[in-house]
Structures are given as C-alpha cells and as structure tokens.
Amino acid sequence: MDQNYDRAKSEMQKKFSEYFSISFFLLFFILDCNNAKPINIDTSSPVGLGAFALEEIIVTQGGLASSPCGGQCVIFASSEYGSKTPSGNLGGIVGADTFCQSAASLLPSGFGDPSEYKALIMSSGGIRDLTHDWVLHPNTTYLNPENNNTISTDSNAMFQFPIGNTFSSNTNVWSAIDATGTTWVASSDDCANWTSSSFPPSGRTGWTGIVRFVDLQGNSSCNNFNSLGLFCVRF
C-alpha cells in the first residue's frame, strides 16, 4: 500500500511539475511579448516543455512576427483621405507630425493609434533626415491601407525603387526629399524648414502617381493654396 501511495504521489508531483512549467512559460510569454527579446530553451534536458520539442522561441512585439511599429507598419498619403495642408507653413517638423496624427484618425480601425504617426518629410539643417529624427525603419514592409499595396525599406531605411505604384491617386505632396542619388538627402527647398507660407521660398514635392513617389524633382511655392498633402507613416 505504501508503494502504491508513493508511486501515486510521484506521478502527481511529476504532472504538477509539467503543468507548472507550461503555465509559467505561457505567463512569461504574455508578460514579455512587448520586450522583443529572445528566449533560448535547452532541449537536452526537456523538463515540462519536452512535449513541445522547441529549440528556440523568439518573442516579439505583436506576436511571433517582428514589427518595429508596434503592429502593422503603415504609410498613407493624407490627401487620399481628404486631408491637405493650406500652405508650406506646417508649423515646422513638429507641426507636420501633428498634422499626420490628425490625418491618421481618418484611417480605418486596426492601424494603430493616431499618436503613433509621423510625417515622412525632410528638413534642412539636420532637423529631419536619414540621420536625424528619421521616421522609417530599415528592412521593414509598409502597408498602404487605401489599396493594400506594400513597399519595403532597405538597410538604410529608404524605400527600394523602382517598384509598382504604392498609391492609387495622383496628388502633389510636400516632401523636401532629394532622392536623385543613391542616398536620400534633405533639399534646401523646404519652405524655410516648413515655417513659411510666402514665395519665395519654395518646397520640394513628391507625387503619389509615380514610382519614386517621395521626389517629383520639382518645387511648389510655399504660398500654394491649392493644398498639398503629406506622406504619413506609423512609427
């Protein structure tokens, strides 16, 4: 009887140990999913999790698929949702970001909080360019929710061209991005760092209807009251 009791007790302890290990793993997975840190599991001594036969699990933000944007990375042209600027005076880069956050509130649900959006725009003087306050992530795919087209960045956080058209519309958009070379640089045509509604100065623009949409290689006067949009991205 004592042997049966000991055997039953041992079996119960073993099952409890397995249950505890699995429960602890699931709890750790849930609590740690926002930290995007690797978890290595030693399968040479599989205790509790042996039945899963897992060698390594990478816990990343948003689940098992890595996303630096906290979810699906998004790009959209504000003009496609009827949101346009009155002139080149955007209130600087901060004002441009605020504009994009307001425009993002017009997106369908499921694309993050509007506060997560910034303007895909450059400004001279080291205010916003590839090395200062840049808004694109390297090696990342962005979705345009207007038509579900996607575009990816390279290791330098620039979009890879040529590609198919990302946008469905044909509208002029402020950018001040000079994309004529191998590396994007900020154009000096940026409406005085996006604070002027006069002419001169002028602002370099993009165009949603072309493949290299960030740079039309043309300028618009900063007092352009035809209203231009902005490219906005989820950061």
C-alpha positions as CSV (number, residue, x, y, z in Angstrom):
1,M,0.0,0.0,0.0
2,D,2.9,2.3,0.9
3,Q,4.5,1.6,-2.5
4,N,1.2,2.4,-4.3
5,Y,0.9,5.6,-2.4
6,D,4.5,6.6,-3.1
7,R,4.0,5.8,-6.8
8,A,0.8,7.8,-7.0
9,K,2.4,10.7,-5.1
10,S,5.4,10.7,-7.5
11,E,3.1,10.7,-10.6
12,M,1.2,13.6,-9.1
13,Q,4.3,15.6,-8.4
14,K,5.6,14.9,-12.0
15,K,2.3,16.1,-13.5
16,F,2.2,19.1,-11.3
17,S,5.8,20.0,-12.3
18,E,4.9,19.7,-16.0
19,Y,1.7,21.8,-15.5
20,F,3.6,24.4,-13.6
21,S,6.4,24.6,-16.2
22,I,3.9,25.1,-19.0
23,S,1.8,27.6,-17.1
24,F,5.0,29.6,-16.2
25,F,6.0,29.6,-19.9
26,L,2.7,30.9,-21.1
27,L,2.6,33.5,-18.4
28,F,6.1,34.6,-19.3
29,F,5.2,34.7,-23.0
30,I,2.2,37.0,-22.3
31,L,4.0,39.3,-20.0
32,D,7.2,39.6,-22.1
33,C,5.7,39.9,-25.6
34,N,6.4,43.6,-25.7
35,N,10.1,43.3,-25.0
36,A,11.0,41.6,-28.2
37,K,13.8,39.5,-26.5
38,P,14.9,36.0,-27.5
39,I,14.2,33.1,-25.2
40,N,16.5,30.1,-25.6
41,I,15.2,26.7,-24.4
42,D,17.6,23.9,-23.7
43,T,16.1,20.7,-25.2
44,S,18.9,18.5,-24.0
45,S,17.1,18.4,-20.7
46,P,13.4,18.9,-21.6
47,V,11.5,19.3,-18.4
48,G,7.8,20.1,-18.7
49,L,8.2,21.6,-22.2
50,G,9.7,18.5,-23.8
51,A,6.4,17.6,-25.5
52,F,6.7,20.8,-27.5
53,A,10.1,19.9,-28.9
54,L,11.0,23.6,-29.2
55,E,14.6,24.7,-29.6
56,E,14.1,28.5,-29.6
57,I,11.2,30.8,-29.4
58,I,11.6,34.4,-30.4
59,V,9.0,36.5,-28.6
60,T,8.4,39.8,-30.4
61,Q,6.1,42.7,-30.2
62,G,2.8,41.9,-31.7
63,G,3.3,38.1,-31.6
64,L,5.7,35.9,-33.5
65,A,6.2,38.3,-36.4
66,S,8.6,41.2,-35.6
67,S,7.3,44.7,-36.1
68,P,9.2,47.9,-35.1
69,C,6.0,49.9,-35.4
70,G,4.1,48.1,-32.6
71,G,1.9,46.4,-35.2
72,Q,1.5,46.7,-38.9
73,C,3.8,49.4,-40.3
74,V,1.7,51.8,-42.4
75,I,2.2,54.5,-45.0
76,F,-0.5,56.7,-46.4
77,A,-0.9,60.0,-48.3
78,S,-3.1,62.3,-46.3
79,S,-4.6,63.7,-49.5
80,E,-6.1,60.3,-50.2
81,Y,-8.3,60.9,-47.2
82,G,-9.1,64.5,-48.0
83,S,-6.6,65.9,-45.5
84,K,-4.4,68.7,-47.1
85,T,-2.2,71.5,-45.8
86,P,-3.2,75.1,-46.6
87,S,0.5,76.1,-47.4
88,G,4.1,75.2,-46.8
89,N,3.9,76.6,-43.3
90,L,3.3,73.3,-41.4
91,G,4.5,74.6,-38.1
92,G,7.9,73.0,-38.6
93,I,8.5,69.3,-38.3
94,V,6.5,69.1,-35.1
95,G,3.6,70.7,-36.8
96,A,3.9,68.2,-39.7
97,D,3.8,65.3,-37.3
98,T,0.8,66.8,-35.6
99,F,-0.9,67.1,-39.0
100,C,-0.2,63.4,-39.8
101,Q,-1.6,62.4,-36.4
102,S,-4.8,64.2,-37.2
103,A,-5.0,62.7,-40.6
104,A,-4.4,59.2,-39.2
105,S,-7.6,59.5,-37.3
106,L,-9.3,59.1,-40.6
107,L,-7.8,55.7,-41.3
108,P,-9.9,52.5,-40.9
109,S,-9.7,50.9,-37.5
110,G,-6.9,48.4,-36.8
111,F,-3.9,50.6,-37.9
112,G,-2.8,51.8,-34.5
113,D,-3.3,54.9,-32.5
114,P,-3.1,58.3,-34.4
115,S,-0.4,59.4,-32.0
116,E,1.9,56.8,-33.4
117,Y,2.2,58.6,-36.8
118,K,4.8,61.0,-38.1
119,A,5.4,62.9,-41.4
120,L,7.6,61.4,-44.0
121,I,9.3,64.6,-44.8
122,M,12.8,66.1,-44.6
123,S,14.0,69.4,-43.4
124,S,17.4,71.1,-43.9
125,G,19.8,71.9,-41.1
126,G,19.8,68.5,-39.6
127,I,16.2,68.7,-38.3
128,R,14.9,65.6,-40.0
129,D,16.8,63.4,-42.5
130,L,18.2,59.9,-42.6
131,T,20.4,60.5,-39.5
132,H,18.2,62.9,-37.5
133,D,14.7,62.0,-36.3
134,W,14.1,59.7,-39.2
135,V,10.7,58.1,-39.4
136,L,11.3,54.9,-41.5
137,H,12.7,51.7,-40.1
138,P,15.3,49.7,-42.0
139,N,14.3,46.4,-43.7
140,T,10.6,46.9,-43.0
141,T,7.5,46.5,-45.1
142,Y,4.9,49.2,-45.0
143,L,1.2,48.8,-46.0
144,N,-1.0,51.4,-47.6
145,P,-4.4,50.8,-46.2
146,E,-6.1,52.7,-49.0
147,N,-5.3,49.9,-51.5
148,N,-3.4,47.3,-49.5
149,N,-0.2,47.8,-51.6
150,T,3.1,47.4,-49.8
151,I,6.6,48.8,-50.1
152,S,9.7,47.9,-48.2
153,T,12.7,49.8,-47.0
154,D,16.4,48.8,-47.4
155,S,19.0,48.5,-44.7
156,N,19.4,52.3,-44.8
157,A,15.7,52.9,-44.1
158,M,15.0,54.2,-47.6
159,F,12.3,52.8,-49.9
160,Q,13.5,50.4,-52.5
161,F,12.8,51.8,-56.1
162,P,11.7,51.1,-58.7
163,I,8.5,49.3,-57.6
164,G,4.9,49.3,-58.7
165,N,2.8,52.3,-57.7
166,T,2.1,52.4,-54.0
167,F,-0.8,54.8,-54.2
168,S,-4.0,54.9,-56.3
169,S,-4.3,58.7,-56.6
170,N,-2.4,61.4,-58.4
171,T,-1.7,64.2,-56.0
172,N,1.1,66.6,-55.1
173,V,2.7,66.1,-51.6
174,W,5.2,68.1,-49.7
175,S,8.5,66.2,-49.0
176,A,11.8,68.1,-49.4
177,I,13.4,64.7,-50.1
178,D,16.0,64.7,-52.8
179,A,16.0,61.0,-53.9
180,T,18.0,61.5,-57.1
181,G,21.2,59.9,-55.7
182,T,21.9,56.6,-54.0
183,T,21.2,58.2,-50.6
184,W,18.3,60.5,-49.8
185,V,19.2,63.9,-48.6
186,A,17.2,66.9,-47.4
187,S,16.5,69.5,-50.0
188,S,17.1,73.2,-49.1
189,D,13.7,73.8,-50.7
190,D,11.7,73.1,-47.6
191,C,9.7,76.3,-47.1
192,A,12.2,77.6,-44.6
193,N,12.0,74.4,-42.5
194,W,8.3,74.3,-43.1
195,T,7.5,77.6,-41.5
196,S,6.8,79.8,-44.5
197,S,3.7,80.5,-46.5
198,S,5.3,83.0,-48.8
199,F,7.1,82.9,-52.2
200,P,9.9,82.7,-52.2
201,P,10.9,80.3,-50.7
202,S,9.6,77.1,-52.3
203,G,9.2,73.5,-51.2
204,R,10.3,70.3,-53.0
205,T,7.4,67.9,-53.5
206,G,6.5,64.3,-54.2
207,W,3.8,62.8,-56.3
208,T,1.6,59.9,-55.4
209,G,1.2,58.8,-59.1
210,I,4.8,58.0,-59.8
211,V,7.0,55.1,-58.8
212,R,9.6,57.2,-56.9
213,F,6.8,59.0,-55.1
214,V,8.9,60.8,-52.5
215,D,10.5,63.0,-55.0
216,L,8.8,64.6,-58.0
217,Q,12.1,66.6,-58.6
218,G,10.0,69.7,-58.7
219,N,9.1,72.5,-56.4
220,S,5.9,74.3,-55.4
221,S,5.6,77.8,-54.0
222,C,5.1,77.8,-50.2
223,N,2.0,80.0,-50.6
224,N,0.4,77.3,-52.7
225,F,-3.2,77.4,-51.7
226,N,-4.1,74.5,-54.0
227,S,-3.4,72.5,-50.9
228,L,-0.9,69.7,-50.8
229,G,-0.9,66.6,-48.6
230,L,1.8,64.8,-46.6
231,F,3.1,61.3,-46.6
232,C,2.5,59.9,-43.1
233,V,3.9,56.7,-41.6
234,R,3.3,54.7,-38.5
235,F,6.4,54.9,-36.4
